[in-house]
Amino acid sequence: MTDEKQMEEPPIRGEETDSTPAMPGKPESKFKSFVRRLVRWTVGVLIVLGLGALALYLGVYRPRQAELKQQLGEAQTQISTQQDRITALEAQVADLTPLEAANKTLQEALTQAELHLKLLSALSDVRGAQFALALGNLEDARLQLTRTPETLAALRDGLPADEQAAVDSMLGRLQLVLDEMETDAFAAQSDMDVVVNSLIQLENTLFITP
């Protein structure tokens, strides 16, 4: 009797659960599989683009910024030197007023020094705008060029007639720069390079070449 009762007892709950066969997992839908692959592909593309942007910054933009910063410093040093020279010439003119011949020579030297200062000021403005634009600071780049057209116009008025056309060309190029800044920074940088090179060439012709 005891054996029969034991045989009739219901199975233990845990044992019944353990003996239940596992249900096979539901296969992943095609949509979920597509989304998963799309996410992986998108992340991969973003990583590649990020690495490319980093390489471009380190290989191109950062060296360019350093070069423009150095050029800007050199232009500002030249301006300071030229201002000191003008101050010294003005003092000599005041001292030699009674001597007409010497005074005339000094006046001519002072006029040339003032023209040179205008040229260097324009050069410094454009290089400062280049540096600001390379840093992505459009507002500062425009601010750097606020007085440049006026400076170039004053420089043009003091030059010989055969040199005035070169300044007219710079003024036209400068207007292109102002128009391009918001839409095409690369073109604006290229046009500012043209203005810088033209100013350097004019400086070599008028003030440096013996």
Secondary structure, DSSP 8 states (H G I E B T S, - for coil): -HHHHHHHS---HHHHHHTS---------HHHHHHHHHHHHHHHHHHHHHHHHHHHIIIIIHHHHHHHHHHHHHHHHHHHHHHHHHHHHHHHHHHTTT-HHHHHHHHHHHHHHHHHHHHHHHHHHHHHHHHHHHTT-HHHHHHHTSSHHHHHHHHHHTS-HHHHHHHHHHHHHHHHHHHHTTT-HHHHHHHHHHHHHHHHHHHIIIII--
